[in-house]
Structure formats: C-alpha cells, structure tokens
Amino acid sequence: MMTSTDSPKRGPGRPRLAERAATRESIVRVATGLFARHGYAAVSLRQVAEGAGVDVATVHHHTGGKAALYDACFELIYKTERAYLASALTDARLALPEGADAVLPALHRLVDKFVDFIEEHPENTGLWLRRWLDPPGHEGLDERYAAPLYDGVGDILAAADEEEILHEPDPYTAVRSLIWAMHAHAVQVLHEGPDDRRQREARAFAHRWLRRMYGTA
C-alpha cells in the first residue's frame, strides 16, 4: 500500500522514450548543420552518425532513410522559427484595428525578431539555399515549412493595405523580398561567424526598408 510519502514508480518505458527523443533530436540537429553547409547530395548518413556519436543503424532507426531525415531537418527549423516569431506575429495582427501608429511599430518588432532568429540559427538560411541547388525530389518542403510563415506576414500586409493603413499592392512579394535580403546576411554568419558591425548594418537596412516602404515608426 502506498503512503503519502511514497513516490510513484516511473513506468519502465518512460526513461527510454525520453532517451530516444533526445537521440533523435541530436541526430536531426547534426544533420541540419551538415545539410546547410554541404547540401543533400554531399552528406552521407555515415557523416551524420559520426557527428551525432552514434552508428548508422541508429540514424536509420530514429529518422528513417536520408530523404526522411532531410525532411525532419526542415520540420525542426520551421517549428523553431514559428515558435520564435509567434508572439510578434500575433501582436502585428492585433495591431491592425488600431491603425498605422500601432501596425508600423509592430512590423518593426517583427523584423527585429526575424533578424534575431536568422542570426541565432544561420543553418536555417543555409538549408534553404542548399535546397534550391539540390536536384528535384524533395517536393512539398516549401509548402509545409516556408509558406505558412511567409503567408502569415503577407496576410497582415494585405489586411493593412485593404484597410488603407499602409499601401502594399503585392504583399507576398514584399515579404519574400525582405526575407531573402536578410538571408543574404545570414549566409555570412553561417560561413564566417558573427560580426557585430555587419549585424548592425543588416538590422539597420531592414528597418530602413520598412520605413521607406510604409512610413516612419
């Protein structure tokens, strides 16, 4: 009979489940860095296994084949970015009824969060750039792991244009234009490491772009 001072016994499967999840995450993170720097074709599962400190059979067990692992890398960075930007996206949407005095500062805060993200996670940029250079065979990555965030920001600009808060006749092109300008900055971070001066200049450019496109904030 269990007394109030007894601790419930942990089920036999729980530590193993946690261990498996940690092993899988480690494998996916190592693979993300390798794919970001070298591309899909140049990375082998053996390289991923060596980087994660496991054997190839363990990589297969936790992630499936190479194509499934590649998909898992995009899923990881998408979930990380979505969580990183969630509050800033919500704030920008909620600012719409309040007009330009609220929307424009919210857009500047959103840009700051995005620049923070790509500087902290430059492998995100490397993975997407390498994806465009890789041969066909990875259909659906853009629709699953890029479009939801791109379109979320585009929807905010479209609504602001419709309400005449700001003028943006092509919101989805505008979003992609600024994002890829910032990705060019992240490539330097990925391959050369952080540089305070370049990071300040990139951030200043993003805010200057917003002001010239939509007004002061």
Secondary structure, DSSP 8 states (H G I E B T S, - for coil): ---TT------TTHHHHHHHHHHHHHHHHHHHHHHHHH-TTT--HHHHHHHHTS-HHHHHHHH-SHHHHHHHHHHHHHHHHHHHHHHHHHHHHHHGGG-HHHHHHHHHHHHHHHHHHHHH-HHHHHHHHHHHHS-S--TTHHHHHTHHHHHHHHHHHHHHHHTTSS--S-HHHHHHHHHHHHHHHHHHHHHH---HHHHHHHHHHHHHHHHHHH---
